[in-house]
Amino acid sequence: MDIRTKDGELEAYVFERHIGPEGIDPLKESFATTEGVRFVGQFVGAFTLFARVVADDLSQLQRRISGEYWEAGIRSDWSVNLTGARLAAPKRASPDICALVCARASDDPFEVIGRLDDRFLEEGAYGAAVVTARDFDLLVDLGADTVEEVVDRVLALREVSGIGRTATAVADLADNAIRPS
């Protein structure tokens, strides 16, 4: 199984639920300046801040989590993308209005991701990954032009065979997301 991105990196996600007294904007800005961060944004729902990071290997990721990411204020759950070689992965590209859906798979998650691809890949504004997480197996990124259309797509996702319990967070990334180059 190839879990690395096309650039040979390990990809990980953080689902921050604990925002300190300094607030979300200073946390986003501080975290965005640390090494390996490729996306960070505020969400409303199952988590408050989401970020996508890359590292050369698991050891480097662990050092960053306990070092500079901790110092930046990140205190929450981390997950590794087990399908990093996929081109359609969460938060590599998506429209401003989007939802991130954490889903428990009731079947083999690698088979479920194939069903998700069949349902959403041709429509665009979609990415999905099999992840290592305490409460879920899949992370699905769905985008649209309006929040109502995003909600419709989330409801359609819940109809895909093999999707169990879900937790969703939505965002308007227009003046919110930070994508360090």
N, C-alpha and C positions, 0 to 999 in steps of 0.2 A: 504494500500500500504506500502510495506516494503522498505524504502529508505536507510536503513543502510546496511553496508557491513556485511559479515559473522562474523566479529569481533565486530559488534555493533557500528561501527564508522560512522560518517557522512563524505562523500567524496565530495571534491570540486576541481574545476579546475580554473586556472588563465591563461588568454590569454594576456600576456604582449606585448604591442605595443610600449611602451615608454622606450627606453634605454638611460640612462643619459650619460654624458661625460666620465664616468669611463669605459664604454664599457660592453659588454655582459658577458665575462668570470668572472670578479669580481662580477657582479650581480648574476650570477648563483651560484657561490661559496658561496657568502654571504647568499643567500636565502636558499641554500641546508642545511646550518647548523642550520636553525631555526626549532622549534618544529613542528612536524606533516608533514613535507615535505617528500613525498615518491618517487617523481620523478621530475626532472627538466632538461630541455634540450633546446637547440637553434633550431629554425625552420626557414625556408625560405618561405615566402608567406603571408598569412592573418595575422599572428602574428609572433613576433620574438622569444619569449620565452614562453614555456608552462610548467606548473607544475601541479602535482596532490598532494593534501594534504588531511589529515584526521584530524578530531577533534571529541571530545566526544559529542558535541552538537553544535547547531547554535550559541549560546552565546559565546562559546569558540572560534569558527571560527571567529566571528565578532571581538572579542578582539584581536585575532592574526592579522587579516587584518589591523586593525587600530593601532596596536602596532608593534610587532616584524617584521611582513611582510612588513609594511610600512617603518620601519627603515632599512630593508634590501634593499629597493629600489623598491619594487613592487607597481605600481601605476595604474594598468589597470583593466580590467573587470574580475569579478569572477562569477562562476556558481556552483550550487549544482547538484550533480548526484541524480536524482529522482528514479533511478533504481539501487541503490547501492548493492542490494542483488544479482544481476547478477554476475556470475563468469566471463563472457566475457565482461569486461569493459575496457575502454581506459587506456593504460599505466600501467596496472598491470603486463603485460608481452608482449613484442613484439620484433620482430627482429630489427636489427640496421637500415635498410632502411625502412622508414615508411612515411605515410601521416596521418595527422589529418584533417578530413573533418567536418566542421561545416555546418549543413544542416537545412534548413527550411522544415518542414513537411507540405504537402498540405492535409494530412489526420491526423487522430488521431496519434500522435507520438508513442504511445504505440503499436498501430497496425503496424505502419511502422517498428518499431524495430523488430517485429516478421518476417516481410518480409526480412529484412536485415539478420536476423539469418538464415532464409531459404536459402538465396543466398550465405552467406559467412562463416557461422559457421564451416561447415565441411572442408573447405579449410584451416582453421587455420589462424594464424597471423591476427586476427580480434578481435575487441572489440567495443562495442557501448553502449551509454547511452542516456536516455532522460534527458535533462538538463534544468535548469532555466537560460535563457540567453535573452538578449535584442533582438538579431537579428536571433536567431536560436533555434531549438527545440532538435536537435540531435547532438551528437559528436560521430564520427565514426573513429576508429583507424584501418588502413589497412597497413599491412607489406608485404614485398616480398624480393627477393634476390637482385634486381636491382631497380633503380629509374624508369626505363622504365616499369617494371612489376607493380610497385606501381601505376604509372599513368594509366596503363590499368585497374587496380582494381578500381581506382577512377572513371574512365569513366563507368565501369560496375555499380558502385554504383548509378550513376546519372540516370541509366535506371530503377532502382527499383521504382515501383509504390508508389507514396506518397512522393517522394523526390523532393523538389522544389529547390530554389536557394541554392547554396553552396559556401563556401569559404574554400580554402585548403591551408595547409602549409605542407612542406615536410622536412625530416631530415635524415641525416646519424648520428646515435647515437653512433657509434663505439668509438670515442674519444671526445664525446660531452655530453652524458647524465650523470647525477649524480643521483644515486639511493641510498640514505642514508638507512642504515639498521636500 
